[in-house]
């Protein structure tokens, strides 16, 4: 009923405004055309009002009798050519915008590592970069002549602390380019120094006192990374569509990359890792370790 009243008011306004707009010389062709359109619009509004009334009557009948009856039907609305064009224009203006094409999707993958363990294996997208993170710090502890955890994954811009919880001295250093570092040999209990991870890639960390101490930091260029499951499966969400380089890496494997074309429906990759043989490393002076680390308790 409210809708019918609204249409009545709209129709009346259209008719009044139309009639007012066509005042002028009776011989003017433009005035004649406008008057014809107003008459057609008036007829259209009257038809709509009639159908709305029939609709209302049918609903009242349904509420009172519980059925509409066999002969119950609505009158069709017949549109003249100008009125039909106006109605089509209104309908087009009310159409919902088409959904935008997807700009990101998911990449699913499967990793095989013959003869190796999938523990601490990660997958990430190499050619998607974001701004460095700010204000984030993680800790890699020195405890019982070990770095804990042995494997850490951080986004570019993260700061890493290396506190010493042992009762003897350590000397944390990394020869990894482009930013090698040497934190010196602070006494146990002294405030740990932080190192910002500025470049994507794997950063190897050692102790100049103890050759068996090693940690690996995987620095990723964006938040698009994930840990590979024990069954070898992984899923990367929010990957921008286009050609993307997916890298799979683990501390005991060679990094393996695969470029895939990520479409709106996503993409799938299959990666086989090769084992990375353990190799001896030198101290921070690039010389063999002395006997100190073997005798230190």
Beta strands, then each sheet from edge to edge (+ up, - down):
strand 1: 104-112
strand 2: 122-125
strand 3: 137-139
strand 4: 141-142
strand 5: 147-148
strand 6: 151-155
strand 7: 159-161
strand 8: 172-174
strand 9: 181-182
strand 10: 194-196
strand 11: 201-207
strand 12: 214-220
strand 13: 225-227
strand 14: 233-240
strand 15: 242-249
strand 16: 256-262
strand 17: 267-272
sheet 1: 14+ 1- 17-
sheet 2: 13+ 2- 15+ 16-
sheet 3: 3+ 7+ 10-
sheet 4: 4+ 5-
sheet 5: 6+ 12+ 11- 8+ 9-
end
